[in-house]
Amino acid sequence: MADQTLPSRDLQQLRQAPHNLTQRYVLALSLVGLLAIVGQILIQQSLQLQAGDSRVINLAARQVALSERITKSVLAAHEDSDPIANVNYLEQLDEALALWERTQNGLRFGDPALGLPGDNSADVTQRLEQVELPYETMRAAADCFLILNGFDGDPACLDGLQHYAPTSIFSSMGTLPDACATDTGINRDFSCVRLDEVLLGLILLNEDSYNRLMDEVVTFYETESEVRLARLRYTELALLLITLIVLVVEAVFVFRPAVRTVNSYLRQMNLTRTQLQDVNVALEERVRERTAALEATNRRLMAANEEMRNFTSIVSHDLRSPVASMKGFLKELDADYEQVRGDLATASTNGRGDKHTKIIDRYIPESIEMMGNSIAQMERLTGSILSLSREQRRSLHFERLQPSTIIQQVIQSQAGQMRAAHAQVIVPHQLPQIKADAVALEQIFANLIGNAVKYAHPKRIPVIRIGAEPTSTHTVFSVTDNGIGIPPDEQEQIFQLFRRATAADGPIAGEGIGLYAVRQLVIRHGGQIDLTSQPGEGSTFRFSIANNLSALPQEDTDV
């Protein structure tokens, strides 16, 4: 008999592999966590930048509305002869003018109370300087209008106004008559009325220029805000790319070696089992002497098998840690989004922030939904791996069963899905009784029938036929459908872990674990599973259950 044991050097490397893999795994998780924290910081900066830019843009846009309000107040005060109404218009004008002046100065030089930093770019500064002439003309005219109508101020305001308006307009006016500030209504001098009209004309003349230039300022503010946000988004994308690279490196240097280590354990276990079988055949006369040694070796094999299964369980549990962290970050992002959305909703109620409210209502919820879907998919995947690990460790309990009863239970549990697809399941009235584990048999039929409904042909009502054929050593079951079929190059791959068949209209929901689990359950029943399929016509899955289950390994079954 050839020596098939692994060299001592390979065994030493095999024992050292879990320690090395653990170090790499912890390092990779730490790096992913650090990248997640940096990403959260960038998201917070992006939200703060959006809030600040929105404040500046809203105030700049509000200047246009205030200029229109000033014009309307002057016009109403000029045309309304009612003294009480006239006073109300003048008070509105005085209030709007004060807010207008403060905001205009804040846009140029900054005002922390208004949330205006004042650090404008050269383009914005140039546009604000161009706005000065119509702004100062309107402001001076509005001040003179208030003084002319009884408000406190310098009666020589016309002298200052001549810096911004043609001199010919005031050549015949001189200084502001004292009587203009006290007389109102029909008792006012004709020159006072004419001054009102001149000041109103100056305001109307400069309003369009002021509004047009301020619209350009708002456009520049919006363009610069978009540029800053674009740079921050590029940084976030770069960070995401780095995270993906880290995950790829983790897959190459952590998970791939882990698979190799597990395979090495399995290879060593299979080699040892083969040796034990050869020794048992060659030295039957020494069975009693070697019984203790064989039992000890068997315990070591079971321990190694349990260690391999625990390794899968531990990896699945550890995968939940970054998922929980990502869910926490997503929850914080959602809370911040609701707060910002509430602030913008308040701004929209006051006539501001409509554009940015629409942006936040459309794009950020989509990003949150995509992140939430990715986290949910990862949770389902880790849950499926844990369920698979638990199922592989569960002892099978073999008993006499009628497969028709199990199939009917599966049909009832999937009744909603079948009604939605109008699926039909044809089951013979009586199938041969078998000895099997009831839970495992139900899982086998549930996966095969569920896949037949899931991969149904879009132009045909799903029809699923169940059959059974007893042989001398096995009972062979068949599940036939008229679905979309499986391409030849995928027929063997679909029984592998995390591999799924593809549909013409795109991927179908699932984790790619179902058929792998079915194959393992069939193998534990001493059988095999295969399929024949024709793309576009349908598929037939055949699996066998051994008639004599007592020959199966006792550590995996409970007969």
Backbone torsions as a table, in degrees:
resi	resn	phi	psi	omega
1	MET	NA	129.3	-178.5
2	ALA	-71.9	147.2	178.7
3	ASP	-78.7	112.4	-175.9
4	GLN	-107.0	9.0	-179.2
5	THR	-72.1	153.3	177.7
6	LEU	-71.5	144.3	175.7
7	PRO	-58.5	152.9	-179.2
8	SER	-60.0	-34.8	178.5
9	ARG	-63.1	-42.3	178.6
10	ASP	-66.1	-36.9	178.2
11	LEU	-65.0	-39.7	178.5
12	GLN	-64.4	-42.5	177.1
13	GLN	-64.6	-35.9	-179.7
14	LEU	-65.5	-39.8	178.7
15	ARG	-69.8	-33.2	-178.2
16	GLN	-79.2	-20.0	-174.1
17	ALA	-58.6	-45.7	-178.7
18	PRO	-59.1	-38.1	179.2
19	HIS	-64.1	-46.2	179.6
20	ASN	-63.5	-41.4	-179.7
21	LEU	-65.5	-36.5	178.6
22	THR	-63.0	-43.8	178.3
23	GLN	-60.8	-45.6	178.7
24	ARG	-63.4	-39.1	-178.4
25	TYR	-64.7	-44.9	178.9
26	VAL	-63.3	-42.2	179.3
27	LEU	-62.1	-44.4	-179.7
28	ALA	-64.3	-41.9	178.8
29	LEU	-64.2	-39.1	178.9
30	SER	-63.4	-42.4	180.0
31	LEU	-65.6	-41.6	177.8
32	VAL	-63.1	-40.7	177.5
33	GLY	-63.0	-41.6	178.1
34	LEU	-62.3	-43.1	178.2
35	LEU	-64.1	-36.3	177.7
36	ALA	-64.8	-39.9	178.6
37	ILE	-65.3	-45.1	178.4
38	VAL	-61.3	-40.5	177.6
39	GLY	-61.5	-39.3	178.0
40	GLN	-64.2	-39.5	177.9
41	ILE	-62.7	-42.7	178.9
42	LEU	-64.3	-37.1	178.2
43	ILE	-64.0	-43.2	178.2
44	GLN	-61.9	-42.2	177.7
45	GLN	-62.0	-39.7	179.2
46	SER	-62.9	-42.1	179.6
47	LEU	-66.4	-41.5	178.5
48	GLN	-64.5	-40.3	179.3
49	LEU	-64.9	-40.2	178.4
50	GLN	-64.6	-40.9	-179.8
51	ALA	-64.5	-44.6	-179.8
52	GLY	-64.9	-45.5	179.9
53	ASP	-64.1	-38.8	178.8
54	SER	-61.9	-39.7	179.0
55	ARG	-61.2	-46.9	-178.6
56	VAL	-64.5	-44.7	-177.9
57	ILE	-64.6	-41.5	-179.9
58	ASN	-63.4	-42.0	180.0
59	LEU	-67.6	-39.0	177.8
60	ALA	-63.9	-41.1	178.4
61	ALA	-69.0	-30.5	179.7
62	ARG	-66.3	-27.1	179.2
63	GLN	-58.8	-37.6	178.8
64	VAL	-63.8	-43.3	179.1
65	ALA	-65.1	-37.9	179.3
66	LEU	-67.5	-38.4	178.4
67	SER	-62.5	-39.8	177.3
68	GLU	-66.5	-37.9	178.3
69	ARG	-64.3	-40.0	178.0
70	ILE	-62.2	-45.8	-179.4
71	THR	-61.5	-44.3	-179.5
72	LYS	-64.5	-38.9	179.5
73	SER	-65.0	-44.1	178.7
74	VAL	-62.5	-44.6	-179.1
75	LEU	-64.1	-42.6	180.0
76	ALA	-66.1	-42.5	179.3
77	ALA	-64.4	-33.6	179.8
78	HIS	-71.8	-36.8	-173.2
79	GLU	-92.0	-23.2	-175.8
80	ASP	-87.7	125.2	-179.1
81	SER	-91.2	-5.8	179.5
82	ASP	-74.1	119.4	-176.2
83	PRO	-60.8	-41.0	-177.3
84	ILE	-65.8	-47.8	178.3
85	ALA	-62.5	-35.9	-179.7
86	ASN	-62.8	-39.4	179.4
87	VAL	-65.7	-40.7	178.7
88	ASN	-61.6	-43.1	178.6
89	TYR	-62.8	-40.7	-179.1
90	LEU	-67.4	-37.5	177.7
91	GLU	-66.1	-40.3	175.8
92	GLN	-62.3	-40.2	178.0
93	LEU	-62.9	-44.2	-179.2
94	ASP	-63.3	-42.1	179.7
95	GLU	-65.8	-46.5	180.0
96	ALA	-64.4	-38.3	-178.8
97	LEU	-64.9	-40.2	179.6
98	ALA	-63.9	-46.3	179.7
99	LEU	-66.2	-36.4	179.5
100	TRP	-63.8	-46.6	-179.6
101	GLU	-64.0	-44.9	-178.1
102	ARG	-63.3	-43.9	-179.7
103	THR	-65.9	-39.5	-179.7
104	GLN	-63.5	-42.7	177.6
105	ASN	-67.1	-37.0	178.3
106	GLY	-65.1	-37.9	177.4
107	LEU	-63.6	-34.8	-178.1
108	ARG	-83.2	-45.6	-169.7
109	PHE	-115.3	-5.7	179.4
110	GLY	95.7	145.4	177.4
111	ASP	-153.8	98.6	-176.9
112	PRO	-58.6	-34.2	-179.0
113	ALA	-63.1	-33.2	178.3
114	LEU	-90.7	-2.1	-178.2
115	GLY	76.4	27.9	-179.6
116	LEU	-107.0	114.2	-176.2
117	PRO	-73.3	-31.0	-179.7
118	GLY	81.4	-0.3	179.9
119	ASP	-89.1	68.7	-176.3
120	ASN	-79.2	154.2	174.8
121	SER	-76.5	172.1	-178.9
122	ALA	-63.4	-38.7	-179.6
123	ASP	-65.1	-44.9	179.9
124	VAL	-66.1	-41.6	179.1
125	THR	-60.4	-41.4	179.4
126	GLN	-62.9	-42.4	179.8
127	ARG	-67.3	-38.2	178.1
128	LEU	-65.8	-34.7	175.8
129	GLU	-66.8	-36.1	177.2
130	GLN	-67.9	-28.6	179.9
131	VAL	-73.0	-20.7	-172.3
132	GLU	-56.9	-43.2	-175.5
133	LEU	-62.2	-55.9	177.8
134	PRO	-64.7	-33.0	179.0
135	TYR	-63.7	-51.5	-178.7
136	GLU	-63.4	-36.3	178.9
137	THR	-63.8	-47.7	179.4
138	MET	-64.1	-43.0	-178.6
139	ARG	-62.9	-46.8	-179.1
140	ALA	-64.4	-40.3	179.3
141	ALA	-64.7	-40.3	179.5
142	ALA	-67.6	-38.9	176.2
143	ASP	-59.9	-48.2	179.6
144	CYS	-61.8	-36.7	179.1
145	PHE	-63.0	-41.8	178.2
146	LEU	-64.9	-44.3	178.9
147	ILE	-63.3	-41.3	179.9
148	LEU	-61.4	-26.7	-177.5
149	ASN	-107.3	25.3	168.4
150	GLY	102.5	0.1	178.0
151	PHE	-84.4	156.4	-179.2
152	ASP	-66.1	145.3	177.9
153	GLY	161.3	178.2	-178.2
154	ASP	-82.9	119.9	179.5
155	PRO	-63.6	-17.5	179.7
156	ALA	-86.3	23.8	-177.5
157	CYS	-63.6	-24.3	179.0
158	LEU	-63.0	-31.8	178.4
159	ASP	-62.2	-43.0	177.9
160	GLY	-68.1	-34.2	-178.9
161	LEU	-67.1	-25.7	-178.6
162	GLN	-66.6	-15.1	176.4
163	HIS	-71.9	-22.1	-173.6
164	TYR	-113.3	-9.2	-177.2
165	ALA	-126.6	159.7	178.6
166	PRO	-57.6	137.8	-176.6
167	THR	-65.1	-30.4	-176.5
168	SER	-62.8	-25.4	-178.0
169	ILE	-64.8	-36.7	-173.7
170	PHE	-105.3	9.8	-175.7
171	SER	-65.2	-29.5	-178.3
172	SER	-102.4	3.5	-175.1
173	MET	-94.2	-38.2	-175.8
174	GLY	71.9	-145.1	177.0
175	THR	-87.5	169.0	-177.7
176	LEU	-69.3	120.0	179.0
177	PRO	-59.9	140.2	-179.8
178	ASP	-63.1	-32.1	-176.6
179	ALA	-68.8	-22.7	-178.9
180	CYS	-64.2	-28.1	-176.4
181	ALA	-82.0	-12.2	-177.2
182	THR	-115.6	-35.6	-178.8
183	ASP	-80.4	138.2	176.5
184	THR	-134.6	164.6	174.1
185	GLY	68.5	-140.1	-172.3
186	ILE	-75.6	-15.0	-179.4
187	ASN	-82.9	-5.6	-176.5
188	ARG	-71.8	147.3	178.7
189	ASP	-66.7	151.9	179.9
190	PHE	-61.2	-35.3	-179.9
191	SER	-66.0	-33.9	177.2
192	CYS	-65.2	-44.1	179.2
193	VAL	-62.0	-39.9	179.4
194	ARG	-66.9	-36.5	176.0
195	LEU	-61.4	-43.2	176.2
196	ASP	-53.6	-46.3	-177.4
197	GLU	-66.4	-38.3	179.0
198	VAL	-64.7	-46.2	-179.7
199	LEU	-64.2	-41.3	177.0
200	LEU	-61.4	-40.8	178.8
201	GLY	-63.3	-40.7	178.1
202	LEU	-62.5	-41.6	-179.9
203	ILE	-64.6	-45.9	179.2
204	LEU	-64.9	-35.6	-178.2
205	LEU	-66.2	-35.4	-175.0
206	ASN	-97.7	-8.8	-176.2
207	GLU	-63.8	-46.3	-178.4
208	ASP	-61.6	-42.3	179.3
209	SER	-63.2	-43.9	-179.4
210	TYR	-62.3	-46.9	-178.2
211	ASN	-64.0	-40.7	179.7
212	ARG	-63.5	-45.6	-180.0
213	LEU	-66.7	-38.3	178.6
214	MET	-67.5	-33.7	174.1
215	ASP	-61.6	-38.1	176.5
216	GLU	-65.5	-38.9	177.9
217	VAL	-61.8	-44.7	178.6
218	VAL	-60.5	-41.3	179.0
219	THR	-61.7	-42.7	178.2
220	PHE	-63.8	-43.0	177.6
221	TYR	-57.9	-45.9	-179.0
222	GLU	-64.1	-42.2	179.7
223	THR	-62.0	-45.6	179.9
224	GLU	-65.0	-36.9	177.8
225	SER	-64.0	-42.3	179.1
226	GLU	-64.4	-37.5	178.7
227	VAL	-64.2	-44.9	179.6
228	ARG	-63.3	-42.8	179.3
229	LEU	-65.8	-36.4	178.7
230	ALA	-63.5	-41.6	178.0
231	ARG	-62.0	-41.2	179.8
232	LEU	-67.0	-36.6	177.7
233	ARG	-65.7	-40.1	176.9
234	TYR	-60.0	-39.6	177.6
235	THR	-63.4	-42.5	178.5
236	GLU	-63.8	-38.9	178.0
237	LEU	-65.4	-39.9	177.4
238	ALA	-62.0	-40.4	178.2
239	LEU	-64.7	-39.9	177.6
240	LEU	-63.3	-40.9	178.5
241	LEU	-62.3	-42.0	178.3
242	ILE	-62.3	-41.1	178.5
243	THR	-61.5	-42.6	178.5
244	LEU	-63.8	-39.4	178.0
245	ILE	-62.6	-41.3	178.6
246	VAL	-61.8	-41.8	179.3
247	LEU	-64.5	-38.5	177.4
248	VAL	-64.8	-44.3	177.7
249	VAL	-61.0	-39.0	178.4
250	GLU	-63.2	-39.7	178.9
251	ALA	-65.1	-38.0	-176.9
252	VAL	-75.0	-43.3	-171.4
253	PHE	-100.6	-5.8	179.1
254	VAL	-119.8	-61.3	-174.0
255	PHE	-71.8	-39.0	178.7
256	ARG	-63.8	-47.4	173.8
257	PRO	-61.0	-32.6	178.3
258	ALA	-62.8	-41.2	177.5
259	VAL	-64.0	-41.4	178.4
260	ARG	-62.7	-39.8	179.4
261	THR	-63.5	-44.1	177.8
262	VAL	-61.7	-42.8	178.4
263	ASN	-62.8	-36.9	177.9
264	SER	-65.2	-41.6	175.4
265	TYR	-59.0	-45.0	-179.3
266	LEU	-64.7	-41.4	179.6
267	ARG	-63.2	-43.5	178.2
268	GLN	-63.1	-39.6	179.3
269	MET	-65.8	-42.3	179.5
270	ASN	-66.4	-39.6	178.2
271	LEU	-64.0	-42.5	179.5
272	THR	-64.8	-40.2	179.0
273	ARG	-64.0	-40.6	178.1
274	THR	-62.4	-42.0	178.0
275	GLN	-60.9	-42.0	-179.9
276	LEU	-63.4	-38.6	178.8
277	GLN	-66.2	-41.8	179.1
278	ASP	-64.5	-41.9	179.3
279	VAL	-64.6	-38.4	-179.6
280	ASN	-64.4	-39.6	179.7
281	VAL	-70.3	-42.9	-175.1
282	ALA	-74.7	-27.1	-172.7
283	LEU	-127.3	51.7	179.5
284	GLU	-61.9	-33.8	-178.2
285	GLU	-66.8	-16.0	180.0
286	ARG	-106.7	23.6	-176.4
287	VAL	-60.0	-45.1	-176.7
288	ARG	-63.1	-38.3	-178.6
289	GLU	-69.9	-30.1	-175.7
290	ARG	-99.4	1.9	-176.2
291	THR	-60.2	-46.8	-179.0
292	ALA	-60.4	-42.0	-179.6
293	ALA	-65.9	-40.4	179.5
294	LEU	-65.2	-39.8	178.7
295	GLU	-63.8	-40.7	178.0
296	ALA	-63.1	-41.8	178.6
297	THR	-64.5	-38.8	179.2
298	ASN	-63.3	-38.9	177.3
299	ARG	-63.9	-39.4	177.9
300	ARG	-63.9	-38.7	178.5
301	LEU	-64.7	-42.6	178.8
302	MET	-64.6	-37.8	178.1
303	ALA	-64.6	-42.5	178.4
304	ALA	-63.4	-40.7	178.4
305	ASN	-63.8	-42.1	179.1
306	GLU	-66.2	-36.7	177.9
307	GLU	-64.1	-40.2	177.6
308	MET	-63.0	-42.6	-179.8
309	ARG	-68.6	-39.1	177.5
310	ASN	-63.6	-33.9	178.8
311	PHE	-60.7	-44.0	177.6
312	THR	-62.1	-41.0	-179.5
313	SER	-65.4	-42.1	-179.6
314	ILE	-64.3	-44.1	179.4
315	VAL	-60.5	-41.2	-179.9
316	SER	-64.6	-41.1	178.2
317	HIS	-65.0	-41.7	-178.3
318	ASP	-66.1	-29.0	177.9
319	LEU	-63.9	-23.4	-178.6
320	ARG	-74.6	-21.2	-178.7
321	SER	-63.8	-52.4	176.7
322	PRO	-64.3	-29.1	178.0
323	VAL	-65.5	-43.2	178.1
324	ALA	-63.1	-39.0	178.0
325	SER	-64.0	-43.3	179.3
326	MET	-63.4	-37.6	178.5
327	LYS	-65.5	-37.2	177.6
328	GLY	-63.3	-45.8	178.9
329	PHE	-62.6	-39.8	179.3
330	LEU	-63.9	-38.1	178.5
331	LYS	-64.4	-42.5	177.9
332	GLU	-64.4	-41.8	178.3
333	LEU	-61.6	-40.1	-179.9
334	ASP	-65.3	-40.5	178.6
335	ALA	-64.7	-42.9	177.9
336	ASP	-63.8	-38.1	178.9
337	TYR	-62.3	-43.4	-179.7
338	GLU	-63.8	-36.8	178.8
339	GLN	-66.3	-46.3	179.6
340	VAL	-64.5	-39.7	-179.7
341	ARG	-63.8	-39.0	177.5
342	GLY	-63.3	-41.8	178.8
343	ASP	-62.5	-42.5	-179.4
344	LEU	-70.8	-31.0	176.6
345	ALA	-64.7	-39.2	175.9
346	THR	-63.4	-40.7	178.9
347	ALA	-65.3	-37.2	179.7
348	SER	-66.0	-33.3	178.9
349	THR	-63.9	-31.9	178.8
350	ASN	-89.1	10.3	176.9
351	GLY	90.2	12.0	-177.4
352	ARG	-129.8	155.0	171.6
353	GLY	80.4	13.4	-177.7
354	ASP	-62.3	-42.3	-176.5
355	LYS	-63.0	-45.5	-177.0
356	HIS	-75.5	-28.9	174.0
357	THR	-62.0	-40.0	178.3
358	LYS	-65.3	-40.5	179.4
359	ILE	-62.0	-46.7	-177.2
360	ILE	-68.5	-36.0	179.7
361	ASP	-69.1	-21.4	-175.0
362	ARG	-100.7	-50.9	-170.1
363	TYR	-86.4	-44.4	-176.5
364	ILE	-65.2	-43.6	176.3
365	PRO	-59.6	-34.5	177.5
366	GLU	-63.9	-42.6	179.2
367	SER	-64.4	-42.9	179.1
368	ILE	-63.5	-40.8	-180.0
369	GLU	-64.5	-41.3	179.3
370	MET	-64.1	-42.3	178.2
371	MET	-64.1	-43.2	178.7
372	GLY	-61.9	-39.3	178.8
373	ASN	-65.0	-40.6	178.9
374	SER	-63.5	-41.7	179.1
375	ILE	-65.3	-42.6	179.4
376	ALA	-62.9	-39.1	177.9
377	GLN	-63.3	-41.8	179.9
378	MET	-66.6	-37.0	177.0
379	GLU	-64.3	-42.3	178.4
380	ARG	-62.8	-39.0	-179.0
381	LEU	-65.0	-48.7	179.5
382	THR	-64.5	-36.9	176.6
383	GLY	-63.1	-39.7	179.2
384	SER	-67.0	-38.9	178.8
385	ILE	-63.5	-42.8	179.1
386	LEU	-63.9	-42.2	178.5
387	SER	-62.3	-41.2	178.4
388	LEU	-63.4	-41.8	179.3
389	SER	-63.1	-43.8	178.5
390	ARG	-64.2	-39.2	-178.5
391	GLU	-66.5	-37.2	179.8
392	GLN	-68.2	-28.1	179.9
393	ARG	-88.2	-9.7	-178.1
394	ARG	-74.6	136.0	175.9
395	SER	-75.6	136.3	179.3
396	LEU	-83.8	141.0	177.5
397	HIS	-116.2	105.7	-176.6
398	PHE	-84.9	134.2	178.4
399	GLU	-151.6	163.9	178.6
400	ARG	-71.6	129.5	-175.4
401	LEU	-134.3	153.2	169.5
402	GLN	-103.9	107.6	-176.3
403	PRO	-55.3	-30.4	-179.3
404	SER	-60.4	-38.7	179.2
405	THR	-64.9	-43.3	178.3
406	ILE	-61.3	-43.1	-178.6
407	ILE	-63.5	-41.3	178.5
408	GLN	-62.9	-37.7	176.3
409	GLN	-62.4	-40.4	178.0
410	VAL	-63.6	-44.0	-179.9
411	ILE	-61.5	-41.2	179.3
412	GLN	-66.1	-40.1	-179.2
413	SER	-68.4	-24.3	-179.6
414	GLN	-108.8	23.9	-174.8
415	ALA	-61.3	-41.7	-178.8
416	GLY	-62.1	-46.2	179.4
417	GLN	-63.1	-39.0	-178.5
418	MET	-71.1	-39.5	177.2
419	ARG	-62.2	-40.4	-179.6
420	ALA	-63.4	-34.3	-179.1
421	ALA	-94.7	-1.9	-176.4
422	HIS	57.3	36.5	-175.6
423	ALA	-77.0	148.9	176.1
424	GLN	-121.1	132.7	177.2
425	VAL	-116.6	120.0	-178.5
426	ILE	-103.5	116.0	-177.6
427	VAL	-121.9	131.1	176.4
428	PRO	-58.1	151.1	-177.3
429	HIS	-59.7	-36.2	-178.4
430	GLN	-139.1	123.5	174.5
431	LEU	-105.8	153.1	-179.5
432	PRO	-64.6	138.0	177.4
433	GLN	-68.4	148.3	179.2
434	ILE	-137.1	168.4	173.2
435	LYS	-108.3	118.8	-175.6
436	ALA	-160.4	173.6	174.1
437	ASP	-83.8	123.0	-173.7
438	ALA	-62.2	-44.4	-178.7
439	VAL	-63.7	-44.0	-179.2
440	ALA	-64.5	-43.0	-179.9
441	LEU	-63.6	-39.6	177.7
442	GLU	-64.3	-39.8	177.7
443	GLN	-63.8	-39.0	179.7
444	ILE	-62.3	-52.3	-179.2
445	PHE	-66.7	-35.9	-179.9
446	ALA	-62.8	-42.0	178.9
447	ASN	-66.2	-46.8	-176.1
448	LEU	-68.2	-42.9	178.7
449	ILE	-69.2	-42.4	178.8
450	GLY	-61.1	-40.1	177.6
451	ASN	-66.1	-36.9	179.0
452	ALA	-62.0	-38.7	177.1
453	VAL	-72.3	-41.7	-176.6
454	LYS	-64.8	-39.5	-178.0
455	TYR	-101.2	38.3	179.7
456	ALA	-70.4	153.1	176.6
457	HIS	-73.7	132.4	-175.2
458	PRO	-65.0	-18.0	-176.8
459	LYS	-107.5	7.7	-179.6
460	ARG	-134.2	147.8	172.1
461	ILE	-73.1	129.1	-178.6
462	PRO	-63.5	127.5	175.2
463	VAL	-123.9	121.4	-175.6
464	ILE	-118.6	125.7	-177.4
465	ARG	-113.8	130.4	178.5
466	ILE	-105.8	134.6	178.4
467	GLY	-138.5	165.2	178.3
468	ALA	-150.9	143.1	-179.7
469	GLU	-141.2	112.5	179.4
470	PRO	-78.0	142.3	173.4
471	THR	-123.7	-175.7	-178.2
472	SER	-69.4	-28.5	-176.5
473	THR	-115.3	-22.7	-175.0
474	HIS	-142.0	165.7	166.8
475	THR	-113.3	120.9	-174.5
476	VAL	-101.4	120.3	177.4
477	PHE	-102.1	152.2	177.6
478	SER	-133.6	142.2	175.0
479	VAL	-127.0	111.9	-174.5
480	THR	-114.9	135.8	178.3
481	ASP	-130.4	168.9	177.1
482	ASN	-113.2	38.3	-174.9
483	GLY	-82.7	-151.0	-173.2
484	ILE	-80.1	-13.8	-179.7
485	GLY	79.5	173.2	-176.8
486	ILE	-129.1	128.1	178.6
487	PRO	-59.1	149.9	-177.8
488	PRO	-57.9	-37.2	-176.6
489	ASP	-73.4	-7.3	179.2
490	GLU	-108.5	-6.5	-170.8
491	GLN	-67.4	-31.5	177.4
492	GLU	-87.9	-30.9	-176.3
493	GLN	-68.8	-29.7	-173.8
494	ILE	-67.2	-15.5	176.5
495	PHE	-86.9	-2.2	178.7
496	GLN	-87.4	159.5	-178.0
497	LEU	-67.5	133.8	177.0
498	PHE	68.4	20.2	177.8
499	ARG	-112.4	135.5	-178.8
500	ARG	-132.0	152.8	173.3
501	ALA	-73.2	152.1	-179.1
502	THR	-104.3	147.6	177.6
503	ALA	-105.6	161.0	-177.5
504	ALA	-64.7	-32.6	-177.0
505	ASP	-96.9	18.2	175.1
506	GLY	116.9	177.5	-177.6
507	PRO	-66.9	151.1	178.3
508	ILE	-110.0	144.2	-174.6
509	ALA	-56.9	142.8	178.9
510	GLY	151.2	165.0	-178.9
511	GLU	-106.3	-3.4	-179.8
512	GLY	74.8	29.4	-178.5
513	ILE	-111.9	-22.7	-171.6
514	GLY	-57.1	-54.9	-176.8
515	LEU	-69.3	-30.7	174.3
516	TYR	-62.0	-45.2	178.9
517	ALA	-64.0	-39.8	178.4
518	VAL	-59.9	-45.9	-179.7
519	ARG	-60.6	-42.3	179.5
520	GLN	-64.1	-40.6	179.0
521	LEU	-65.9	-39.1	178.4
522	VAL	-64.6	-42.2	179.2
523	ILE	-62.2	-40.3	179.2
524	ARG	-68.2	-15.1	174.0
525	HIS	-96.8	14.7	176.2
526	GLY	73.5	22.7	-177.7
527	GLY	-123.7	-169.3	178.6
528	GLN	-137.9	163.8	177.9
529	ILE	-135.9	139.2	175.1
530	ASP	-148.2	179.4	-179.1
531	LEU	-148.8	156.4	168.1
532	THR	-127.0	137.5	-175.3
533	SER	-149.9	148.0	175.0
534	GLN	-125.6	113.7	-178.3
535	PRO	-53.4	130.0	179.5
536	GLY	89.2	-11.2	-177.5
537	GLU	-116.4	-33.8	179.3
538	GLY	141.1	-178.5	-176.2
539	SER	-139.7	155.9	174.4
540	THR	-131.6	119.0	175.9
541	PHE	-99.5	132.1	177.7
542	ARG	-122.8	130.4	175.4
543	PHE	-137.4	152.3	-174.9
544	SER	-120.1	148.6	175.6
545	ILE	-120.9	126.7	-177.2
546	ALA	-66.7	141.7	177.1
547	ASN	-75.7	-34.5	-179.3
548	ASN	-106.1	94.8	-177.1
549	LEU	-87.2	-7.5	-178.7
550	SER	-68.9	-17.1	-179.0
551	ALA	-82.4	-5.7	-178.9
552	LEU	-75.5	156.4	179.8
553	PRO	-58.1	130.9	-175.2
554	GLN	-68.4	-24.0	-178.7
555	GLU	-71.1	-16.2	-177.1
556	ASP	-104.6	-9.6	-172.2
557	THR	-134.6	162.4	173.8
558	ASP	-132.0	91.3	-172.0
559	VAL	-78.6	NA	NA
